[in-house]
Structure formats: structure tokens, C-alpha cells
Amino acid sequence: MIPTISLGPLSLPTYPLTVLFGIFLGLGFAGKVAARRGLLADHIHNMGFYAIIFGLLAGRLGHVVRYFPAYRLDPLSVLSPNVAALEPLAAAVAVVLVVVWYQRKYRLPWPVLLDALAGLGLVLAAALALGDGLNGYGYGEPTTVPWAIYQWNVARHPVQFYEFFGVLVVLAWFWTLLARLQPGFAALFALGGYAGVRLLVDAFRAEPVTVGDGFRLSQVIAWIVLLVVLLIFYQSVQEKADAPSE
């Protein structure tokens, strides 16, 4: 595990660095996806800028509301650069609202926009998995495989890196198929691909949340998402096959 990187007198945490790097690369990749769909990449970059600003503000505000007694004792901590002091749900809601506002303001086509955002999502998912691996979050089941990593003196499946490389495969496949998929379906492919990765990887993840007779909740959700995506693709193929030829 590499939770920090030392640069001279500075000790920088790797998790927020990988997330920031993922956002930066993701916006660049999303811009390229948009450009291949005929949409100006600047729209994606501008939208990303607004989403980051308002997401951070809403996340910090949500954190202040949730832990108001602590902030009341130390009001200046509101200005702390600690990126962990954010409320994820509030930040996510703000980001969604910014995306909807920007789409309505510039009348961007939703299918193309969703394809671009799916590219961003895949890059960010890979960055999050890498950050988890560097910090030992979301560790795997004990194992004896030769590529195991040691956490707390126990050899475990490196599930974070399974997910990281799995998402990279989906990302490469997504880019390769982009020209062949109609707008909107690339986003569905990305969603189904990520669900497939989680379906496989989460079989090796330790301490899972289970439902029913011991089924892993994350895998159940992944199964449902993957099934829905496959049904939509199947329906699309059937409609094209049944369409009368001109």
C-alpha cells in the first residue's frame, strides 16, 4: 500500500490525488468522445468545471449541516482543504443538477452527452479502483495465489487492481466500438461493461453485504444492470431486423 507520496518536505495523500487525476483525464477523454459524436469538447470541459465547483461547495455545505455541532465549535474548519470533509450525496446531487442545467441551457443532445459522461465515468471508476488499491480500501478475500497482496499480514486477492484493469479493458472496448454504436448505446455499453466487471471482481471481495441466502448484494445489482442492458441491446437488434428494407 502507498497511502502517501513524499515530495521533499510534503507528504501527499495518494487517494485524493488519484481521484483528481481521474477527473482530469476523464474530462479529457469525455471531450474526445463528444468530439467523435460531433459535439464541441469545450461543452464537456465547461460543464465539468461547473460541476466540480458546485459539487465541492454542496459537498462541504452538506458536511457542515450534518456535523453542525462540531463546526459551530470551530467555524474556520469550514474552510479546511480536507477533501474528506464532504458529503457525497449532496455533492452528487449538485453535479447532477449542473449537468441538467447545462444541457437545457445549450440544448445538448442527451444521447451524445450521456456517451461522453459514460467515458468520464469509466476513467473515474478506474481511478477510484487504483486509489483503493494504493490505500488498502475494499480489500479481497484471503488467498494463496502468487499475485496476492499482503494486508495486515494476510495474503489477499488484489480486487482493487482486478477492478482497475477490468475497467481499463471496458474503456478500450468502449473507445473501439464508439463509431459503431448509435448515440446513447455507448453509454449503455459502458454501464453494462462496468456491471460485468463488478460481477466478476466482487466474487473475491472480502466482507460483502449479503441478501437472501448469502447472495452478494453488489453482484445481484450488477446482474440486474447487465441483464437490463443486454435486453435493451437485444431489443434494438430485433427492431433493426424487423424494420422493412427500403
C-alpha positions in Angstrom: 0.0 0.0 0.0 1.1 3.5 -0.8 -1.2 5.9 1.1 1.1 8.9 0.7 3.8 10.2 -1.7 6.7 12.2 -0.3 7.8 15.2 -2.3 10.6 16.9 -0.3 9.0 18.1 2.9 5.5 17.4 1.6 3.6 14.2 2.2 0.7 14.0 -0.2 -2.2 11.5 0.2 -2.5 9.3 -2.9 -6.3 8.8 -2.8 -7.4 12.4 -3.5 -4.5 12.7 -6.0 -5.7 9.7 -7.9 -9.3 11.0 -7.9 -8.2 14.4 -9.1 -6.1 12.8 -11.8 -9.0 10.6 -12.8 -11.3 13.7 -13.1 -8.7 15.5 -15.2 -8.1 12.5 -17.5 -11.8 11.7 -17.5 -12.9 15.1 -18.7 -10.2 15.0 -21.4 -11.4 11.6 -22.6 -15.1 12.6 -22.4 -14.2 15.6 -24.6 -12.7 13.3 -27.2 -15.8 11.1 -27.1 -18.0 14.2 -27.6 -15.9 15.3 -30.5 -16.3 12.0 -32.2 -20.0 12.4 -31.8 -20.0 15.9 -33.3 -20.2 17.8 -30.1 -17.8 20.5 -29.1 -15.3 19.2 -26.5 -15.5 22.6 -24.8 -19.0 21.9 -23.7 -17.8 18.9 -21.7 -14.9 20.8 -20.2 -17.0 23.8 -19.2 -19.7 21.5 -17.7 -17.0 19.6 -15.8 -15.6 22.9 -14.4 -19.0 24.0 -13.1 -19.8 20.5 -11.8 -16.5 20.4 -9.8 -17.1 23.9 -8.3 -20.7 23.3 -7.3 -20.1 19.7 -6.3 -17.3 20.8 -3.8 -19.4 23.6 -2.4 -22.5 21.4 -2.0 -20.4 18.6 -0.5 -18.9 20.9 2.1 -22.2 22.5 2.9 -23.8 19.1 3.3 -21.0 18.1 5.6 -21.4 21.3 7.7 -25.1 20.6 8.0 -24.6 17.0 9.1 -21.9 17.8 11.6 -23.0 21.3 12.6 -22.2 21.0 16.3 -18.5 20.3 15.5 -18.4 23.2 13.0 -20.1 25.5 15.5 -17.2 25.0 17.9 -14.6 25.6 15.1 -16.2 27.8 12.4 -12.9 28.2 10.5 -12.8 24.5 9.8 -15.4 25.1 7.1 -12.5 26.4 5.0 -10.4 23.4 5.7 -8.8 21.9 2.5 -9.6 18.4 3.8 -11.3 16.7 0.9 -12.7 14.0 3.2 -14.9 16.7 4.8 -17.5 16.4 2.0 -21.0 14.9 2.0 -21.0 12.6 -1.1 -24.8 12.6 -1.6 -25.0 16.4 -1.5 -22.1 16.7 -4.0 -23.6 14.1 -6.3 -27.0 15.9 -6.3 -25.2 19.2 -7.1 -23.3 17.6 -10.0 -26.5 16.1 -11.5 -28.3 19.4 -11.3 -25.4 21.2 -13.0 -25.4 18.6 -15.8 -29.2 19.0 -16.3 -28.9 22.8 -16.2 -26.1 22.9 -18.7 -27.9 20.5 -21.0 -31.0 22.6 -21.0 -29.1 25.9 -21.4 -27.2 24.8 -24.5 -29.7 22.2 -25.7 -27.2 19.4 -26.0 -28.5 16.1 -27.3 -28.9 13.7 -24.3 -27.7 10.5 -26.1 -24.4 12.2 -27.1 -23.9 13.8 -23.7 -24.5 10.5 -22.0 -21.9 8.8 -24.1 -19.4 11.4 -23.2 -20.3 11.2 -19.5 -20.0 7.4 -19.6 -16.4 7.8 -20.8 -15.8 10.1 -17.9 -17.4 7.6 -15.6 -15.2 4.8 -16.7 -12.0 6.7 -16.3 -13.1 7.9 -12.9 -14.1 4.3 -11.9 -10.6 3.2 -12.9 -9.0 6.0 -10.8 -11.1 5.1 -7.8 -10.2 1.5 -8.0 -6.5 2.5 -8.2 -6.9 4.8 -5.2 -8.5 2.0 -3.3 -5.6 -0.3 -4.1 -3.0 2.2 -3.1 -4.7 2.8 0.2 -5.9 -0.7 1.0 -9.6 0.0 0.8 -12.1 -2.6 -0.3 -9.7 -5.5 0.2 -10.1 -9.0 -1.1 -10.7 -12.5 0.4 -7.6 -14.4 1.7 -5.9 -16.4 -1.0 -2.8 -18.4 -1.9 -2.5 -17.2 -5.5 1.1 -16.0 -6.3 -0.1 -12.5 -7.2 -1.7 -11.9 -3.8 -1.0 -8.7 -1.8 -0.5 -8.6 1.9 -2.7 -6.6 4.1 -2.5 -6.9 7.9 -0.1 -9.9 7.3 -2.7 -11.8 5.3 -2.4 -12.7 1.6 -5.4 -11.4 -0.2 -6.9 -11.1 -3.7 -5.9 -7.7 -5.1 -9.5 -7.0 -6.0 -8.9 -3.3 -6.4 -6.4 -4.0 -9.2 -8.7 -6.6 -10.7 -11.3 -3.9 -11.0 -8.8 -1.3 -12.2 -7.6 -3.5 -15.1 -11.1 -4.7 -15.8 -12.4 -1.2 -16.2 -9.4 -0.4 -18.5 -10.4 -3.3 -20.7 -14.0 -1.9 -20.9 -12.7 1.5 -21.5 -10.6 0.4 -24.5 -13.5 -1.7 -25.9 -15.8 1.4 -25.4 -13.5 3.6 -27.5 -13.1 0.9 -30.2 -16.9 0.4 -30.6 -17.8 4.1 -30.3 -18.1 4.6 -34.0 -20.3 1.5 -34.5 -22.7 2.2 -31.7 -25.5 4.7 -32.2 -25.6 7.7 -29.8 -26.7 6.6 -26.3 -25.8 3.0 -26.8 -22.2 3.6 -26.0 -23.3 4.8 -22.5 -25.3 1.6 -22.2 -22.3 -0.4 -23.2 -20.2 1.3 -20.6 -22.8 0.7 -17.9 -23.1 -3.0 -18.8 -19.3 -3.4 -19.1 -18.8 -1.9 -15.6 -21.5 -4.1 -14.2 -19.8 -7.1 -15.8 -16.5 -6.2 -14.1 -18.2 -5.8 -10.7 -20.0 -9.1 -11.2 -16.7 -10.9 -11.6 -14.5 -8.9 -9.3 -16.8 -8.8 -6.3 -16.8 -12.5 -6.1 -13.3 -12.1 -4.5 -14.1 -9.1 -2.3 -14.0 -9.6 1.5 -16.8 -8.8 3.9 -19.5 -8.4 1.3 -23.1 -7.2 2.1 -25.3 -10.2 1.5 -29.0 -10.7 0.9 -31.3 -13.7 0.9 -29.4 -17.0 1.1 -25.9 -15.3 1.2 -26.0 -13.6 -2.2 -23.7 -10.7 -2.5 -25.7 -7.5 -2.9 -23.3 -5.8 -5.3 -23.3 -8.9 -7.6 -27.1 -9.0 -7.5 -27.3 -5.4 -8.6 -24.6 -6.0 -11.2 -26.6 -9.0 -12.6 -29.8 -6.8 -12.9 -28.0 -3.9 -14.6 -26.2 -6.2 -17.0 -29.4 -8.1 -17.8 -31.3 -4.8 -18.5 -28.5 -3.6 -20.8 -28.4 -6.9 -22.7 -32.2 -6.8 -23.1 -32.1 -3.2 -24.5 -29.4 -4.2 -27.0 -31.3 -7.3 -28.0 -34.5 -5.3 -28.5 -32.6 -2.8 -30.6 -31.1 -5.6 -32.8 -34.6 -7.1 -33.2 -36.1 -3.8 -34.2 -33.5 -3.3 -36.9 -34.0 -6.9 -38.2 -37.8 -6.4 -38.3 -37.6 -3.0 -40.0 -38.7 -3.1 -43.6 -35.9 -2.6 -46.1 -36.1 0.3 -48.5 
